[in-house]
Amino acid sequence: MTRPSRIKTALALFAAVLLSACATAPQVPVPLDVQNVSAKGARIGVVMATLPAVDIAYPGANCLLCLAAASAANSGLAAHTRTLPYDTLTELAADLAEALRKKGAAEVVVISDPLKLTDLPSASASGPSLARQDFTPLKAKYGVDKLLVVQVTQLGMVRTYSAYFPTSVPRAVFQGNGFIVDLTSNRYDWYLPVSRHKSADGKWDEPPRFPGLSNAYFQVIELARESYLRPFGDTSSGDQ
């Protein structure tokens, strides 16, 4: 391959990376539009997206051998993390439904079956406040005009690494989003990224039950619940 060809190929690869980065840029927050949400006659559904497995992640252990070493070094904590429950998270949909009613929403229904977001098709239109997946078919499926979705993307523990070497102690982690989609326009009436991390108070390395990190785990769930409820003026579960 000639030098101009190599340069052209490199530029094409660089452009592809840039386009990929743009395509996966995170959704910016959308403030809650209370008047829109509580519009007369609007029927709102509230649903939990399918929850991820409770687990431990090792960002920075970015080769197979690095990941194997990190997994082996933290095997006891990983086994314990996978046993941790998330009961209070499953109550969040009902709590948000009640908060919506207090905000003036006339008709709110809680959808019991989890929503599998990966089953939704890609949206045909794009924009800063438009959902990237097409939620509009859910209008007929659920018989609602708007849908409030609680999405949890990561739950459990996280410990950062630089290749083979840990660069932090383990911490409890919660990552997710809350959003309301207008099922006619596929536009967000609200979009809130939620990110909570907490280290153990005191020692963390106390196998087999890891009480410090277990307490931190339950605390990040509660902090996340508060984050979802706060825009609706419901802080009955406490404040951080």
C-alpha positions in Angstrom: 0.0 0.0 0.0 1.4 3.4 -1.0 1.8 6.2 1.6 -1.2 8.2 0.2 -3.3 5.1 0.4 -2.2 4.5 4.0 -3.1 8.1 4.9 -6.4 7.8 3.2 -7.2 4.6 5.0 -6.1 6.0 8.4 -8.3 9.1 7.8 -11.3 6.9 6.9 -10.8 4.9 10.1 -10.5 8.1 12.2 -13.7 9.4 10.6 -15.5 6.1 11.4 -14.4 6.4 15.0 -15.6 9.9 15.2 -18.9 9.0 13.7 -19.2 6.1 16.1 -18.5 8.4 19.1 -21.1 10.8 17.9 -23.7 8.1 17.4 -23.2 6.8 21.0 -23.0 10.3 22.7 -25.0 10.2 25.9 -28.5 11.7 26.0 -28.4 15.2 27.6 -30.7 15.7 30.6 -34.2 17.1 29.9 -35.9 19.0 32.7 -39.2 17.8 33.9 -42.1 19.5 32.1 -44.7 19.3 34.8 -47.5 21.0 32.8 -47.0 18.7 29.9 -46.9 15.6 32.1 -50.1 16.6 34.0 -51.9 17.7 30.8 -55.7 17.1 31.1 -56.7 13.7 29.7 -53.1 12.3 29.4 -52.8 8.7 30.6 -49.3 7.9 31.9 -47.8 4.4 32.3 -44.9 3.7 34.7 -42.7 0.8 34.0 -39.3 -0.6 35.1 -37.0 -1.7 32.4 -35.5 -5.1 32.8 -33.0 -5.0 35.6 -29.3 -6.0 35.1 -27.7 -8.7 37.1 -26.1 -7.5 40.3 -22.4 -7.9 39.7 -18.9 -6.3 40.0 -17.1 -4.5 37.2 -13.3 -3.8 36.7 -13.0 -0.8 34.4 -9.4 -0.4 33.2 -8.6 -4.2 33.3 -8.8 -4.0 29.5 -7.2 -7.3 28.4 -8.3 -10.8 28.9 -5.4 -11.7 31.3 -5.9 -8.4 33.2 -9.6 -9.2 33.6 -8.8 -12.7 34.7 -6.4 -11.4 37.3 -8.9 -8.8 38.6 -11.6 -11.5 38.8 -9.4 -13.9 40.7 -8.2 -11.2 43.2 -11.8 -10.2 43.9 -13.6 -13.5 43.7 -14.9 -13.5 47.2 -16.4 -10.1 46.8 -17.8 -10.9 43.4 -19.6 -14.0 44.8 -21.1 -12.0 47.7 -22.1 -9.1 45.4 -24.2 -11.5 43.2 -26.3 -12.5 46.2 -27.3 -8.9 47.1 -31.0 -8.2 46.7 -32.7 -5.1 45.2 -36.2 -5.4 46.7 -36.7 -1.6 47.2 -35.9 -0.9 43.6 -38.9 -3.0 42.5 -41.2 -0.6 44.5 -39.9 2.5 42.7 -42.5 2.3 39.9 -45.4 2.5 42.4 -43.6 5.3 44.3 -43.2 7.3 41.0 -46.8 6.7 40.1 -48.0 8.2 43.4 -45.6 11.1 42.9 -47.1 11.8 39.4 -50.6 11.8 40.9 -49.5 14.3 43.5 -48.2 16.5 40.6 -51.7 16.5 39.0 -51.6 13.6 36.6 -55.2 12.5 36.2 -54.6 8.8 35.3 -51.5 6.8 36.1 -51.1 3.1 35.7 -48.2 0.9 36.8 -47.2 -1.7 34.2 -46.2 -4.8 36.1 -44.1 -6.6 33.4 -40.6 -5.2 32.9 -39.9 -3.5 29.6 -37.1 -5.0 27.6 -35.6 -1.9 25.9 -33.5 -3.9 23.5 -36.6 -5.2 21.9 -37.6 -1.7 20.7 -36.7 -0.7 17.1 -34.5 2.3 16.4 -36.3 5.6 15.9 -36.5 7.0 12.4 -36.0 10.6 13.5 -33.2 12.0 15.6 -32.9 15.2 17.7 -31.6 16.4 21.1 -34.9 15.6 22.9 -36.0 12.6 20.8 -35.6 9.0 22.0 -33.2 7.0 20.0 -35.5 4.0 20.2 -39.1 4.0 18.9 -41.4 3.9 21.8 -44.5 4.8 19.8 -45.8 1.2 19.4 -46.2 1.1 23.2 -49.1 3.6 23.0 -51.4 0.9 21.7 -49.8 -1.9 23.6 -50.3 -0.3 27.0 -53.1 2.1 26.2 -51.2 5.2 27.5 -50.2 8.5 26.1 -46.9 8.9 27.9 -44.5 6.3 29.5 -42.2 6.9 32.5 -39.4 4.4 32.4 -36.9 3.5 35.1 -33.8 2.1 33.5 -31.0 0.6 35.6 -27.8 0.0 33.6 -25.4 -1.1 36.3 -25.9 -2.3 39.9 -23.4 -3.8 42.3 -19.7 -3.0 42.9 -17.0 -1.4 40.8 -13.2 -1.4 41.3 -11.0 0.5 38.9 -7.8 -1.0 37.4 -4.8 0.0 35.3 -4.2 -3.3 33.5 -3.3 -5.7 36.2 -3.2 -3.3 39.1 -6.1 -1.9 41.2 -6.3 1.9 41.3 -9.1 2.1 43.8 -10.8 0.2 46.6 -14.2 -1.4 45.6 -17.2 0.8 45.8 -20.9 0.3 45.5 -22.3 1.6 42.3 -25.7 2.4 40.7 -26.0 3.7 37.1 -29.3 4.4 35.3 -31.7 6.8 33.8 -35.3 7.9 34.4 -37.3 9.3 31.5 -40.8 10.1 30.3 -41.5 9.6 26.6 -44.5 11.1 24.7 -45.7 8.1 22.8 -47.1 10.2 19.9 -44.0 12.3 19.2 -41.3 10.0 20.7 -40.0 13.1 22.5 -38.7 13.2 26.0 -40.8 15.2 28.5 -38.1 14.3 31.1 -34.7 12.6 31.0 -32.5 12.2 34.1 -29.2 10.3 34.3 -28.6 8.8 37.7 -25.2 7.9 38.9 -24.3 7.0 42.5 -21.1 5.6 44.0 -20.2 4.9 47.7 -17.2 3.5 49.4 -17.5 1.5 52.6 -17.5 3.4 55.9 -14.3 1.9 57.4 -12.9 -1.4 56.3 -14.1 -2.9 53.1 -12.2 -6.2 52.9 -14.2 -8.3 55.4 -15.1 -11.6 53.8 -17.3 -13.4 53.4 -20.2 -11.0 54.0 -18.4 -7.7 53.4 -20.7 -5.7 55.8 -19.1 -2.3 55.0 -19.6 -2.6 51.2 -23.0 -4.3 51.7 -24.2 -1.2 53.6 -22.8 1.0 50.9 -24.7 -1.0 48.3 -28.0 -0.5 50.0 -27.2 3.2 50.6 -26.6 3.8 46.8 -29.9 2.2 46.0 -31.7 4.5 48.4 -29.8 7.5 47.1 -30.7 6.5 43.5 -34.4 6.2 44.6 -34.3 9.7 46.0 -32.8 11.0 42.7 -35.7 9.6 40.7 -38.3 11.0 43.1 -36.8 14.4 43.8 -37.9 16.1 40.5 -41.5 15.3 41.4 -41.1 16.9 44.8 -41.3 13.6 46.6 -38.4 13.3 49.2 -40.3 11.3 51.7 -37.6 8.6 51.7 -35.1 11.1 53.0 -32.4 13.2 51.5 -28.7 12.6 50.9 
